[in-house]
């Protein structure tokens, strides 16, 4: 059983390492374009189901912590997504104002 726990944890760590990199890239891009909220939702659902499966089977071990760490890292991605969406909306509003000013000239 220990090898199964280690393999599951390694899988989760591999996925988990991608979230900070993704959040950093999205933060630097300053746009939500190209970010799929549906994808983030599915990943959250997957982690929640993984946690639920552990709890339903009564397997409360150290691997469960890795699931929660991944959810926290995914939460950072959600925060960056909403920040970038606000930036996109602000930029769109500025573009509309520039177009109106240019049309008025």
C-alpha angles and dihedrals in degrees: 000000000000092000090052090052092048093049092048091049092049090051090050093046090051091052091040094055090059094060099067090046091050093047092050092049092048091046092053092045091057091207136094091212108119093023115112116212087191090060092048090049093051092049091050090050090050093052091046090050090049090053090046091051091052092050094044090054092045091241102143104166141133092284088068088066090059090055090054093046089053091050090052091050089049088051088060088055090052091051091051090046093055092044091051092046089055089049090051091051092048091048091049090052090051091050091052091051092050091050092049091049091048092049091050092057 
